[in-house]
Amino acid sequence: MATAAAASASEPEAEPPAGPKAEGEEDEVKAARTRRKVLSRAVAAATYKTMGPGWEQQEEGVSESDGDEEYAMASSADSSAGDYEWEYDEEEEKNQLEIERLEEQLSINVYDYNCHVDLIRLLRLEGELTKVRVAREKMSEIFPLTEELWLEWLHDEISMALDGLDREHVYELFEKAVKDYICPNIWLEYGQYSVGGIGQKGGLEKVRSVFERALSSVGLHMTKGLAIWEAYREFESAIVEAARLEKVHSLFRRQLAIPLYDMEATFAEYEEWSEDPIPESVVQSYNKALQQLEKYKPYEEALLQAEAPRLAEYQAYIDFEMKVGDPARIQLIFERALVENCLVPDLWIRYSQYLDRQLKVKDLVLSVHSRAVRNCPWTVALWSRYLLAMERHGVEHRVISVTFEKALNAGFIQATDYVEIWQAYLDYLRRRVDFKQDSSKELEELRSAFTRALEHLQQEVEERFNESGDPSCVIMQNWARIEARLCNNMQKARELWDSIMTKGNAKYANMWLEYYNLERAHGDTQHCRKALHRAVQCTSDYPEHVCEVLLTMERMEGTLEDWDIAVQKTETRLARVTEQRVKAAEKEAALAQQEEEKAEQRKRVRAEKKALRKKQQPGGGDKRKAEEGKEWGEDGAEQPSKRRRVENSVAPAGPEPDAGQEKGLPEKPAPVDVAPPSKQKEKAAALRREVPKVLHDSSKDSVTVFVSNLPYSMGEPAAKLRPLFEACGEVVEIRPVFSNRGDFRGYCYVEFKEEQSALKALELDRKNMEGRPMFVSPCVDKSKNPDFKVFRYSTALEKHKLFISGLPFSCTKEELEDICKAHGTVKDLRLVTNRAGKPKGLAYVEYENESQASQAVMKMDGMTVKENVIKVAISNPPQRKVPEKPEARRAPGGPMVPRQIYGARGKGRTQLALLPRALQRPGAAAGQAENGPAPRPAVPTSEAAEAPKMSNADFAKLLLRK
């Protein structure tokens, strides 16, 4: 291949045609020169390595003469060829500068994947083959290479392999390549290359070994495994020996027993090749494989139709294979998925977990764990699992320690990740110690590791993340437990707990109780009492609980003097805590009052501005007189909306508009014949009659639920809701409520046959219905039960429940649950949404007990979730404002105003007077109030009766001004 490259490089370029140059010719000449120079360098480097420096001196004159001849030919063909050479030199200089920049960047951050790829590409372009090899080896030590990078590297090395040593080097590269990923193309290339060395010692066995390993690795690949089988058969068929025929028969039979694409063609080929009839057992295996192929085809076709990386399709395929349970096929589908999704940590975790629990093959398990941490070095869970797997399979302590050091330098993205990897390593060191001995090398190593862990978190991790990642000092707590329980060294344990308390943990009751429990189990009563007395003075979150524990201990074990001291201290402390809470509540109330006053002030300012704008407008009387002087349709600036409403409601009876109107000339429009209002009312009444009125029987409230917040666009709500509610019991009727125009109003009544079914239906509250949370509540008449509340969640302090704010809107319930369950058992989790079902960035998380909730607050408060810093606190909703009672609703200076006059929401701004101004009497014009028209005095019934009644015709005349 090197000879072919040299021959192609030494061929002279064809002379360009005479005349003007064609478009794009300059680029072709430049590309040809670049390729020739690169290939010449490659061949020169390979030949120099084979023949030594003497070849360079021997061939120097030939090279110069060839160069002169080439230069002469180029000059005779085109006098401006030197310009291209100059451009190439400039490009080469730019590439050298870029290479230096990339090398400098890699010296700073060796984990920059793209930087490695760019450096290899530029070095290869410049023909720096030695540097390319070094760059590739460095990258291969850190990252597994993709199929494209490996094939490119292998092709370059194969082109330069001239002797047996070079061939062994290529074999080593192939072995490294097939370990990174299972790629059929690399295995096929490996097999074909090994055929070229069949003439060497042991060459035949080498070829068969490579092909057999390839079959065991990718022979089950349904779409690409066929090429391996065919290449192996062709190789065996080419060997002219009688014994080889049975080998080919065996390959055919093995292949036909596996479900592969184009099995029919393989079977036909076997029939044609074989001189004897195909055995019945082979035919049965072939038919069985065909049946299996039909089961696998939907998943293979889904992969072919989808676009990379096809993670969802691979996950479905993996689930199917896991149900079937064939270990070889499960391993293959995992490997196929990882080729395209090598940066998905969850996929590596699932694969390694399957191998750890099912196959348990040491070499395979450790190989997968090693590849996982090389692909996703930033994922601490992969490193922790790797350390456990190494310990499980008895790897040497030195190797495990080296792996742990690599993990520390992997560059985790969170400070808590370093705490997790330290815990995994310290657990491993603890399991190595024989605590029956007073002192041992392993115990000293464990203690020094604890010391190093604390220093690492305090210095390096805190310097990088501005936090140690271990605010509750979990590592130090574990160390104290080991010293107390396993080493019987309570003095060291107490020193560690003193250090824990000085790091800001003295205000938490659970920390003191943890220390107290350790003293109860391994210490003495004196230190227990001392710890609880300190806890009473320092605890600020749950002082009542600490005081109760102290009194309980003194009641069981203390003297009268101890009891009196404990009672005095607890009473003093609780009194001080109560005083502090009262002050905090007063301060909070004052702030709330200030906010209310500011809101009221803003409201008054808006009202004053609105009143000022009304006063600045021209007088209403003059404007009304001006309008009365105009005839109907005379004003050219008539509002389009009003004109459209008239034209759409009543067809025009007048003549067609003339040409002047079509051209937009200011002609007076013809009068429009409007239908009498009586006919319009009849039409609207007919429309209303089409919509059935929903009647509700209050006597059936116990078996009826009220469903609201449904989408207005829901078609046939009764039909869509019936299957959902029939799961709760027999449904008698679903009564959706429609507007006068026939539009669904978003709520309905669901009547059941039994009361138990209605109670069960309340569990469907907040269920998603076409993108909105559906509200299901008891059917209660609020006019008879004004104090009834539908809100089902507690509004009081709940110490076992957390309130989380600042969540990103894209955070799902599953993602938040994964975060929260790391700190305890999550009993319930609720994401708060608005009426449209959109998240509000808030959530409530209920834990099993108060201790877990307090731990979660300390560890999660201030955590970053998808670039959002969240706030976590114990759930303590603010007190809701008590609604104003009916007897307090009185008009200023007058009697109580009945609620029914103004409707369900009182008299709001939207309740406008719809009486036409032409019908308003002068006496009706009253003084303007500050925020709208002042209420008119009530007209006596007798005066209202004396007003003349107007017919529909009179009303139309006033409107049309006829």
ZAFINU-745376 format. One line per 5 residues: their letters; for each residue x, y, z negated of C-alpha. Coordinates in pm, whole numbers, plus 50000, padded with zeros to 5 digits. Layout:
BEGIN
A) X,Y,Z  ...
***
This chain:
BEGIN
MATAA) 50000,50000,50000  50294,50231,49938  50426,50147,50285  50090,50233,50436  50087,50559,50248
AASAS) 50436,50639,50371  50339,50556,50727  50033,50777,50709  50237,51053,50554  50507,51041,50825
EPEAE) 50266,51054,51119  50293,51388,51303  49988,51606,51319  49801,51626,51647  49865,51943,51838
PPAGP) 49578,52187,51817  49402,52271,52141  49510,52579,52326  49303,52890,52299  49128,53047,52002
KAEGE) 49101,52838,51687  48774,52674,51606  48586,52769,51294  48710,52586,50986  49036,52476,51150
EDEVK) 49248,52671,50906  49098,52484,50609  49159,52149,50778  49526,52233,50844  49573,52345,50485
AARTR) 49408,52030,50346  49619,51807,50571  49941,51974,50455  49839,51937,50092  49757,51567,50129
RKVLS) 50082,51501,50314  50291,51673,50047  50119,51485,49763  50155,51149,49932  50517,51218,50016
RAVAA) 50587,51290,49651  50408,50971,49545  50603,50758,49787  50932,50926,49696  50871,50868,49327
ATYKT) 50783,50502,49382  51086,50441,49608  51322,50624,49374  51206,50398,49091  51272,50085,49305
MGPGW) 51601,50167,49486  51770,50405,49246  51927,50748,49292  52153,50626,49575  51853,50604,49804
EQQEE) 51794,50975,49768  52145,51056,49891  52126,50794,50166  51797,50919,50300  51864,51285,50241
GVSES) 51969,51356,50600  51675,51165,50739  51436,51357,50522  51587,51687,50630  51575,51594,50998
DGDEE) 51218,51477,50961  51136,51800,50787  51301,52007,51059  51122,51813,51331  50791,51855,51152
YAMAS) 50856,52224,51107  50943,52262,51475  50625,52084,51580  50418,52297,51351  50586,52616,51475
SADSS) 50531,52523,51837  50167,52444,51769  50089,52750,51565  50318,53038,51486  50121,53125,51173
AGDYE) 50169,52792,50996  50399,52956,50744  50108,53156,50612  49936,52836,50504  50252,52714,50337
WEYDE) 50268,53044,50149  49906,53007,50044  49977,52653,49927  50273,52774,49719  50048,53032,49553
EEEKN) 49791,52763,49477  50063,52537,49337  50182,52817,49111  49828,52871,48984  49797,52499,48913
QLEIE) 50123,52502,48715  49998,52790,48501  49670,52607,48440  49860,52291,48346  50063,52483,48089
RLEEQ) 49747,52635,47945  49576,52296,47916  49880,52140,47750  49892,52423,47497  49521,52384,47425
LSINV) 49559,52011,47370  49843,52075,47128  49591,52272,46921  49291,52039,46959  49375,51691,47080
YDYNC) 49004,51590,47073  48908,51820,47363  48778,51562,47612  48727,51798,47907  49074,51940,47861
HVDLI) 49223,51591,47903  49022,51529,48220  49122,51862,48376  49489,51809,48293  49493,51464,48455
RLLRL) 49322,51597,48765  49571,51883,48812  49877,51667,48745  49755,51413,48996  49694,51688,49250
EGELT) 50049,51815,49202  50195,51466,49242  50343,51459,48889  50290,51083,48855  50505,51039,48545
KVRVA) 50323,51319,48364  49991,51183,48486  50072,50845,48331  50167,51006,47998  49853,51221,47998
REKMS) 49634,50919,48069  49795,50715,47794  49743,50996,47542  49380,51030,47638  49327,50653,47626
EIFPL) 49460,50643,47269  49193,50888,47155  48897,50826,47386  48770,50527,47583  48794,50611,47952
TEELW) 48501,50595,48191  48483,50350,48479  48581,50622,48728  48890,50727,48529  49004,50367,48487
LEWLH) 48962,50280,48855  49152,50592,48957  49434,50508,48717  49446,50144,48826  49454,50234,49195
DEISM) 49746,50473,49137  49940,50211,48942  49865,49937,49197  49992,50158,49476  50328,50191,49295
ALDGL) 50361,49830,49174  50653,49677,49371  50781,49389,49156  50676,49143,48890  50735,49385,48602
DREHV) 50509,49643,48760  50243,49374,48812  50256,49284,48442  50212,49652,48360  49902,49663,48581
YELFE) 49768,49350,48409  49805,49525,48073  49612,49824,48205  49333,49595,48326  49314,49436,47981
KAVKD) 49277,49781,47821  49018,49883,48079  48786,49586,48025  48790,49649,47648  48659,50006,47672
YICPN) 48335,49924,47852  48191,49618,48024  48203,49731,48388  48146,49478,48670  48346,49690,48915
IWLEY) 48657,49681,48696  48626,49304,48648  48588,49257,49023  48895,49472,49086  49082,49271,48821
GQYSV) 48995,48942,48984  49089,49057,49333  49419,49199,49211  49505,48877,49027  49454,48684,49353
GGIGQ) 49746,48879,49495  49977,48723,49234  49879,48364,49302  50223,48292,49443  50392,48366,49110
KGGLE) 50440,48115,48832  50105,48036,48671  49926,48256,48923  49643,48010,48993  49562,47965,48626
KVRSV) 49574,48342,48582  49317,48399,48858  49078,48138,48719  49115,48274,48369  49029,48627,48486
FERAL) 48724,48513,48681  48596,48294,48396  48626,48582,48152  48452,48807,48403  48162,48563,48431
SSVGL) 48124,48538,48053  48132,48918,48030  47918,49038,48324  47801,48719,48495  47451,48773,48352
HMTKG) 47427,49124,48499  47117,49092,48715  47211,49353,48975  47594,49350,48978  47687,49005,48850
LAIWE) 47632,48849,49193  47954,49005,49328  48165,48830,49061  48010,48490,49138  48063,48530,49511
AYREF) 48425,48643,49473  48502,48345,49249  48340,48101,49493  48526,48249,49789  48854,48210,49603
ESAIV) 48788,47847,49517  48669,47772,49870  48991,47913,50016  49200,47657,49828  49225,47353,50057
EAARL) 49206,47069,49808  48954,46791,49767  48928,46853,49395  48824,47211,49461  48496,47105,49621
EKVHS) 48357,46992,49288  48461,47328,49143  48256,47512,49408  47959,47281,49340  47986,47367,48972
LFRRQ) 47992,47740,49044  47683,47718,49263  47494,47522,48998  47596,47758,48719  47494,48064,48921
LAIPL) 47156,47922,49025  47067,47860,48659  47094,48232,48580  46827,48489,48679  47000,48718,48930
YDMEA) 46887,48930,49220  46903,48761,49565  46883,48415,49411  46697,48288,49716  46991,48375,49945
TFAEY) 47233,48198,49710  47013,47886,49707  46993,47888,50087  47370,47927,50108  47417,47631,49876
EEWSE) 47186,47417,50087  47381,47506,50398  47722,47452,50234  47646,47126,50057  47659,46809,50262
DPIPE) 47453,46616,50007  47096,46693,49897  47072,46930,49603  47004,46739,49279  46660,46769,49122
SVVQS) 46805,46906,48798  46962,47197,48989  46630,47271,49161  46449,47273,48826  46707,47509,48674
YNKAL) 46674,47731,48979  46294,47747,48952  46316,47824,48582  46561,48106,48652  46321,48244,48915
QQLEK) 46045,48255,48654  46273,48438,48412  46367,48682,48687  46003,48785,48725  45993,48876,48354
YKPYE) 46306,49086,48379  46218,49260,48705  45993,49534,48554  46274,49649,48326  46536,49636,48603
EALLQ) 46308,49828,48840  46245,50089,48572  46621,50137,48544  46657,50167,48920  46381,50427,48946
AEAPR) 46490,50639,48649  46770,50891,48645  47080,50864,48429  47130,50827,48137  46799,50630,48122
LAEYQ) 46810,50596,47744  46438,50534,47701  46440,50261,47968  46740,50094,47809  46576,50109,47467
AYIDF) 46267,49931,47604  46490,49673,47772  46680,49617,47445  46355,49569,47252  46248,49305,47504
EMKVG) 46579,49120,47482  46571,49130,47102  46232,48957,47110  46363,48690,47348  46667,48642,47123
DPARI) 46942,48537,47365  47265,48670,47205  47459,48686,47535  47189,48885,47712  47137,49113,47409
QLIFE) 47507,49192,47405  47507,49258,47780  47211,49496,47776  47366,49689,47487  47689,49719,47682
RALVE) 47506,49832,47996  47321,50099,47795  47641,50223,47632  47812,50277,47968  47568,50562,48037
NCLVP) 47495,50659,47674  47835,50629,47513  47782,50952,47315  47459,50839,47144  47552,50742,46785
DLWIR) 47218,50574,46712  47273,50328,46996  47617,50233,46860  47471,50194,46510  47197,49964,46636
YSQYL) 47445,49755,46836  47695,49720,46552  47417,49642,46306  47298,49357,46529  47649,49216,46552
DRQLK) 47708,49250,46176  47388,49069,46085  47346,48816,46367  47663,48717,46551  47923,48790,46280
VKDLV) 48214,48716,46517  48518,48896,46379  48692,49001,46701  48370,49107,46870  48236,49296,46569
LSVHS) 48557,49487,46500  48602,49566,46870  48257,49723,46892  48310,49922,46570  48643,50049,46702
RAVRN) 48489,50156,47031  48201,50324,46848  48426,50554,46643  48634,50635,46950  48324,50740,47144
CPWTV) 48154,50929,46860  48430,51023,46614  48215,51300,46463  47956,51051,46325  48040,50956,45968
ALWSR) 47794,50664,45962  47999,50484,46228  48321,50524,46027  48152,50400,45708  48019,50094,45889
YLLAM) 48362,50033,46041  48527,50031,45697  48263,49791,45564  48306,49558,45864  48683,49554,45819
ERHGV) 48644,49469,45452  48381,49206,45532  48612,49027,45776  48921,49041,45554  49131,49296,45739
EHRVI) 49456,49396,45569  49444,49681,45322  49707,49872,45517  49492,49867,45834  49183,49981,45644
SVTFE) 49378,50269,45489  49505,50378,45832  49150,50369,45966  49031,50582,45676  49301,50840,45746
KALNA) 49184,50857,46107  48832,50916,45980  48946,51212,45770  49099,51368,46082  48797,51297,46305
GFIQA) 48647,51643,46259  48307,51590,46098  48046,51859,46149  47920,51882,45788  48089,51901,45452
TDYVE) 47862,51626,45319  48008,51390,45581  48344,51404,45408  48178,51319,45078  48015,51016,45240
IWQAY) 48338,50882,45393  48523,50932,45064  48249,50742,44881  48274,50451,45126  48652,50433,45084
LDYLR) 48639,50467,44707  48378,50191,44687  48615,49969,44884  48905,50048,44651  48686,49983,44347
RRVDF) 48596,49637,44477  48967,49554,44501  49033,49618,44133  49032,49342,43876  48901,49528,43570
KQDSS) 48979,49237,43339  49336,49362,43337  49415,49674,43141  49633,49812,43415  49705,49712,43772
KELEE) 49838,49854,44093  49489,49858,44247  49346,50053,43950  49615,50317,43974  49554,50343,44348
LRSAF) 49181,50391,44279  49246,50669,44029  49490,50846,44258  49234,50818,44540  48969,50983,44319
TRALE) 49211,51264,44240  49300,51309,44607  48931,51309,44705  48851,51592,44462  49148,51795,44583
HLQQE) 49059,51737,44949  48699,51847,44899  48798,52147,44691  49071,52272,44924  49046,52162,45285
VEERF) 48672,52097,45314  48569,52402,45116  48807,52619,45316  48649,52501,45642  48279,52496,45548
NESGD) 48276,52744,45254  48139,52458,45043  48276,52137,44902  47983,51930,45022  47941,51783,44674
PSCVI) 47766,52046,44458  47634,51788,44211  47979,51625,44183  47867,51275,44285  48225,51153,44330
MQNWA) 48324,51278,43987  48015,51117,43835  48108,50783,43990  48458,50815,43856  48324,50888,43507
RIEAR) 48094,50581,43522  48384,50359,43629  48602,50488,43346  48324,50442,43090  48171,50110,43199
LCNNM) 48457,49922,43362  48767,50069,43198  48619,50146,42852  48782,50487,42864  48516,50723,42730
QKARE) 48771,50994,42664  48844,51023,43037  48474,51004,43116  48399,51294,42879  48674,51503,43037
LWDSI) 48525,51440,43378  48176,51536,43261  48309,51856,43105  48457,51940,43444  48126,51861,43613
MTKGN) 47938,52098,43385  48183,52382,43444  48112,52365,43820  47767,52522,43786  47572,52211,43686
AKYAN) 47512,52299,43321  47177,52462,43399  47024,52142,43534  46845,51912,43293  46900,51599,43498
MWLEY) 47277,51642,43481  47270,51661,43101  47039,51362,43078  47273,51162,43302  47560,51243,43067
YNLER) 47341,51162,42767  47249,50821,42910  47617,50744,42968  47696,50833,42608  47402,50623,42484
AHGDT) 47531,50320,42676  47904,50347,42614  47960,50623,42357  47832,50701,42008  47543,50887,41847
QHCRK) 47756,51188,41751  47851,51264,42112  47491,51201,42223  47366,51461,41973  47637,51704,42078
ALHRA) 47548,51664,42444  47177,51724,42381  47242,52033,42167  47449,52180,42450  47178,52085,42697
VQCTS) 46911,52269,42497  47117,52588,42507  47220,52569,42875  46931,52411,43066  46717,52656,43259
DYPEH) 46506,52444,43496  46334,52196,43259  46420,52298,42901  46100,52138,42763  46212,51796,42880
VCEVL) 46555,51828,42720  46403,51946,42393  46166,51650,42392  46457,51406,42442  46649,51565,42154
LTMER) 46351,51545,41918  46286,51184,42019  46645,51087,41941  46640,51261,41603  46305,51101,41521
MEGTL) 46452,50757,41585  46806,50792,41450  46863,51128,41280  46847,51238,40919  46611,51502,40784
EDWDI) 46881,51763,40819  46939,51663,41179  46565,51682,41243  46535,52030,41093  46827,52158,41298
AVQKT) 46683,52007,41616  46337,52158,41552  46484,52500,41480  46699,52497,41793  46424,52373,42022
ETRLA) 46170,52625,41891  46415,52912,41929  46510,52802,42278  46153,52751,42396  46048,53088,42256
RVTEQ) 46328,53256,42447  46236,53066,42764  45872,53169,42729  45975,53531,42687  46193,53514,42996
RVKAA) 45914,53360,43198  45669,53628,43088  45911,53900,43193  45967,53729,43526  45591,53699,43578
EKEAA) 45540,54066,43494  45814,54163,43734  45661,53952,44006  45318,54099,43939  45463,54449,43955
LAQQE) 45624,54374,44289  45297,54229,44417  45111,54539,44302  45363,54760,44477  45312,54563,44796
EEKAE) 44935,54603,44764  44969,54975,44707  45192,55005,45011  44940,54812,45217  44657,55037,45096
QRKRV) 44865,55344,45173  44935,55220,45525  44565,55152,45568  44472,55507,45459  44732,55655,45692
RAEKK) 44590,55459,45984  44238,55571,45895  44345,55936,45877  44519,55915,46212  44213,55757,46368
ALRKK) 43985,56027,46226  44224,56297,46351  44219,56151,46700  43840,56155,46699  43831,56521,46596
QQPGG) 44075,56616,46870  43851,56463,47141  43603,56702,47323  43262,56748,47160  43019,56471,47207
GDKRK) 42725,56705,47276  42893,56887,47568  42997,56559,47719  42643,56426,47692  42503,56737,47861
AEEGK) 42750,56701,48144  42648,56342,48193  42277,56433,48190  42338,56682,48474  42462,56408,48704
EWGED) 42240,56172,48895  42275,55794,48891  42574,55686,49105  42691,56046,49173  43001,56025,48966
GAEQP) 43280,55879,49181  43476,55782,48867  43213,55538,48746  43361,55253,48549  43423,54955,48774
SKRRR) 43323,54708,48507  42972,54852,48483  42933,54861,48860  43045,54498,48890  42803,54387,48626
VENSV) 42510,54541,48811  42616,54407,49151  42673,54055,49019  42348,54037,48828  42107,54174,49091
APAGP) 42138,54144,49466  42133,54484,49646  41809,54551,49832  41927,54861,50019  42073,54885,50370
EPDAG) 42428,54775,50462  42699,55034,50390  42793,55248,50688  43135,55284,50849  43221,55579,50634
QEKGL) 43188,55377,50321  43397,55097,50468  43678,55344,50540  43667,55471,50184  43523,55819,50266
PEKPA) 43363,56004,49972  43007,55941,50077  42723,55926,49828  42635,55559,49775  42282,55441,49837
PVDVA) 42074,55381,49527  42069,55025,49400  41741,54859,49325  41783,54704,48983  41547,54433,48869
PPSKQ) 41325,54531,48578  41461,54444,48236  41168,54211,48175  41289,53977,48451  41644,53995,48316
KEKAA) 41516,53896,47971  41320,53608,48120  41632,53487,48301  41843,53504,47983  41569,53329,47786
ALRRE) 41558,53051,48045  41934,53010,48010  41904,52990,47634  41625,52736,47659  41859,52501,47843
VPKVL) 42088,52478,47538  41921,52267,47265  41930,52418,46922  42110,52207,46659  41894,52159,46352
HDSSK) 42056,52041,46031  41873,51853,45760  42020,51954,45421  41877,51642,45260  42132,51433,45453
DSVTV) 42440,51623,45340  42564,51323,45142  42594,51111,45459  42712,51395,45686  43056,51549,45739
FVSNL) 43133,51884,45898  43401,51871,46170  43565,52198,46281  43869,52345,46457  43804,52135,46766
PYSMG) 43924,52262,47105  43665,52479,47280  43760,52314,47607  43662,51967,47487  43416,51814,47731
EPAAK) 43145,51584,47594  43259,51615,47231  43003,51364,47105  43132,51091,47337  43497,51161,47250
LRPLF) 43446,51178,46874  43220,50875,46839  43493,50603,46872  43707,50788,46619  43438,50812,46352
EACGE) 43285,50470,46420  43601,50325,46268  43476,50463,45935  43126,50318,45960  42807,50322,46162
VVEIR) 42742,50667,46312  42375,50772,46333  42427,51092,46527  42693,51346,46632  42552,51697,46673
PVFSN) 42795,51934,46850  42707,52305,46834  42693,52510,47155  42661,52883,47220  42369,53042,47407
RGDFR) 42570,53017,47728  42626,52645,47679  42991,52667,47565  43111,52433,47291  43179,52632,46973
GYCYV) 43445,52398,46832  43250,52232,46548  42986,51965,46498  42805,51752,46242  42863,51376,46215
EFKEE) 42588,51184,46039  42656,50833,45908  42422,50562,45796  42592,50515,45456  42750,50759,45216
QSALK) 43061,50540,45183  43130,50589,45553  43113,50967,45515  43363,50956,45230  43597,50742,45438
ALELD) 43565,50987,45728  43716,51262,45510  44050,51080,45544  44056,51191,45910  44111,51549,45797
RKNME) 44402,51717,45981  44411,51440,46244  44541,51564,46578  44270,51604,46839  44386,51723,47183
GRPMF) 44674,51919,47035  44484,52076,46739  44441,51957,46379  44080,51850,46330  43928,51969,45998
VSPCV) 43687,51721,45835  43507,51841,45522  43193,51751,45323  42873,51901,45448  42787,52149,45172
DKSKN) 42561,52453,45187  42788,52732,45060  42495,52963,44998  42383,52718,44729  42736,52627,44617
PDFKV) 42946,52946,44657  43232,52807,44446  43283,52501,44667  43638,52474,44805  43749,52249,45088
FRYST) 44123,52291,45027  44235,51947,44909  44592,52025,44803  44698,52130,44458  44771,52498,44399
ALEKH) 44946,52445,44065  45307,52369,43979  45410,52019,44092  45760,51927,43977  45778,51615,44193
KLFIS) 45690,51803,44513  45915,52034,44718  45829,52334,44930  46058,52378,45232  46066,52693,45443
GLPFS) 46273,52814,45735  46243,52491,45934  46288,52513,46310  45960,52477,46498  46108,52185,46694
CTKEE) 46170,51980,46378  45948,51671,46372  45806,51486,46074  46033,51188,46137  46347,51405,46152
LEDIC) 46263,51581,45826  46178,51251,45658  46518,51110,45753  46682,51409,45584  46469,51393,45271
KAHGT) 46475,51019,45208  46851,51033,45158  46782,51194,44819  46502,50972,44693  46181,50787,44775
VKDLR) 45949,51007,44983  45585,50933,44902  45432,51193,45133  45549,51458,45376  45332,51726,45535
LVTNR) 45432,51979,45801  45223,52295,45776  45059,52400,46104  44823,52674,46211  44473,52612,46339
AGKPK) 44608,52552,46688  44837,52273,46564  45157,52476,46608  45419,52437,46334  45480,52727,46097
GLAYV) 45827,52619,45984  45697,52506,45642  45666,52164,45483  45573,51992,45155  45765,51680,45048
EYENE) 45642,51464,44761  45897,51245,44580  45842,50955,44346  45947,51145,44034  46074,51481,43913
SQASQ) 46435,51370,43892  46453,51287,44261  46282,51614,44349  46530,51818,44146  46823,51632,44304
AVMKM) 46682,51701,44650  46646,52072,44570  47011,52098,44471  47137,51910,44776  46902,52044,45044
DGMTV) 46863,52410,44951  47065,52611,45201  47115,52314,45434  47138,52386,45807  46883,52204,46023
KENVI) 46917,52267,46397  47095,52598,46336  46827,52710,46085  46915,52757,45719  46628,52612,45517
KVAIS) 46511,52706,45168  46397,52433,44929  46220,52487,44597  45982,52309,44360  45624,52348,44484
NPPQR) 45458,52628,44287  45212,52814,44516  45121,53170,44419  44782,53222,44262  44509,53284,44517
KVPEK) 44308,53603,44485  43971,53538,44324  43697,53637,44570  43476,53923,44469  43154,53806,44307
PEARR) 42818,53903,44462  42714,54121,44169  43023,54337,44222  42922,54415,44584  42746,54748,44537
APGGP) 42740,55052,44758  42929,55348,44614  42689,55531,44393  42393,55318,44498  42223,54987,44436
MVPRQ) 42366,54649,44527  42385,54595,44901  42245,54259,45005  42490,54043,45200  42230,53933,45454
IYGAR) 42198,54284,45604  42548,54272,45751  42585,53904,45826  42839,53654,45695  43138,53893,45711
GKGRT) 42975,54213,45590  42961,54532,45796  43278,54528,46003  43422,54762,46262  43292,54549,46547
QLALL) 42926,54611,46461  42857,54897,46701  42529,55078,46762  42409,54951,47099  42125,55206,47141
PRALQ) 42175,55417,47461  42263,55776,47395  41971,55892,47610  41734,55730,47358  41904,55870,47050
RPGAA) 41714,56149,46878  41894,56470,46777  41808,56402,46417  42007,56081,46435  42335,56267,46470
AGQAE) 42473,56256,46121  42799,56373,45972  43100,56161,46050  43255,55965,45772  43625,55930,45741
NGPAP) 43641,55590,45901  43332,55587,46128  42969,55702,46148  42805,55766,45815  42504,55550,45730
RPAVP) 42172,55709,45809  41901,55727,45545  41644,55456,45567  41331,55557,45766  41004,55483,45592
TSEAA) 40782,55223,45746  40500,55472,45810  40726,55703,46011  40857,55412,46214  40501,55318,46298
EAPKM) 40422,55670,46427  40703,55660,46691  40554,55614,47042  40615,55277,47195  40788,55267,47537
SNADF) 40713,55018,47812  40969,54845,48031  40893,55088,48314  40964,55389,48089  41290,55229,47981
AKLLL) 41392,55172,48345  41308,55531,48440  41531,55665,48166  41815,55448,48284  41776,55509,48658
RK) 41683,55880,48628  41417,55858,48894
***
